[in-house]
């Protein structure tokens, strides 16, 4: 099954379609800030359905939620264009805007970004 079919079921991430060129960067929209990470700085990713870790040369992203195995597959092929952290109420209630529709599919609950250079 193509990666685009595996990950198209979540409003919390967007991937490049199979016929589109691979994206040059990953845009991460948090509740109060945003980051852009170039894919050429990607180091590795690991995880399972409830939590994945994405490591770039300078930052580590930790994504929690449900059904994240499909997202991990898309990250492995570097087809992810955007990750979106839902609002606190969307994450708590399991709904997505517009219309506050209940979302039972794969979903992100939170994203944390850690600057690896600040650890030293």
C-alpha positions in Angstrom: 0.0 0.0 0.0 1.5 3.4 -0.9 2.6 5.6 2.0 0.1 8.3 1.0 -2.8 5.9 1.5 -1.5 5.0 5.0 -1.3 8.5 6.3 -4.1 10.4 4.6 -6.6 9.5 7.4 -5.4 12.2 9.9 -6.0 15.9 9.9 -2.8 16.3 12.1 -0.3 15.6 9.4 0.1 16.2 5.7 2.2 14.2 3.3 3.4 14.8 -0.3 1.4 12.7 -2.8 3.1 9.9 -4.5 3.5 11.8 -7.8 4.9 14.9 -6.1 8.5 15.6 -5.4 9.7 14.8 -1.9 9.5 17.9 0.3 12.7 19.7 1.2 11.6 20.4 4.8 9.2 19.4 7.5 7.0 22.2 8.9 5.9 21.7 12.6 3.1 23.9 13.9 2.9 23.9 17.7 0.2 25.7 19.7 2.4 28.7 20.3 5.2 28.5 17.8 6.4 26.8 14.6 9.6 25.2 13.3 10.9 24.2 9.9 13.4 21.3 9.7 15.2 20.5 6.5 15.0 16.8 5.6 18.7 16.7 4.7 19.4 17.1 8.5 17.1 14.1 9.4 19.0 11.5 11.5 16.5 8.9 12.5 13.0 8.2 13.9 11.7 5.5 16.2 8.6 4.6 18.0 5.2 2.8 18.0 1.5 3.6 17.9 1.4 6.0 20.9 4.8 7.8 20.7 7.4 8.5 18.1 10.7 10.3 18.3 12.1 12.1 15.3 15.7 13.3 15.5 17.3 15.9 13.3 20.9 17.0 13.7 20.0 19.9 16.1 16.6 19.0 17.5 14.5 16.1 18.8 10.8 16.0 18.3 8.6 13.8 20.4 5.1 13.1 19.1 2.4 11.5 21.2 -1.0 10.3 20.2 -2.6 7.3 18.7 -2.2 5.4 15.4 1.2 7.0 14.9 2.6 3.9 13.1 1.4 5.3 9.8 3.1 8.6 10.5 6.4 6.7 11.3 6.1 5.0 8.0 5.7 8.3 6.2 8.6 9.8 8.1 10.8 6.8 7.0 10.2 7.8 3.4 10.6 11.5 4.2 7.2 12.3 2.6 5.8 14.3 5.5 5.3 18.0 4.7 3.6 19.2 7.9 2.8 18.2 11.5 0.1 20.0 13.4 -0.3 20.0 17.1 -4.0 20.2 17.9 -5.3 22.7 20.4 -5.6 21.5 24.0 -9.3 21.1 23.8 -9.1 19.3 20.5 -6.6 16.8 21.9 -8.5 16.3 25.2 -11.9 15.9 23.6 -10.7 14.0 20.5 -12.4 16.4 18.1 -11.0 18.3 15.1 -12.1 21.7 13.7 -13.9 22.9 11.7 -17.2 21.8 13.1 -15.7 20.0 16.2 -16.2 16.6 14.6 -15.2 13.6 16.6 -12.1 12.1 15.2 -11.4 8.4 16.1 -8.6 7.8 13.6 -4.8 8.3 13.9 -4.2 11.6 15.8 -1.5 13.6 17.4 -2.1 14.7 21.0 1.1 16.7 21.6 4.5 17.5 20.0 7.5 18.6 22.0 10.7 20.0 20.4 14.0 19.9 22.2 17.1 21.7 21.1 19.9 19.2 21.3 22.6 21.9 21.5 21.2 23.2 24.8 21.8 20.0 26.6 25.6 20.7 27.0 
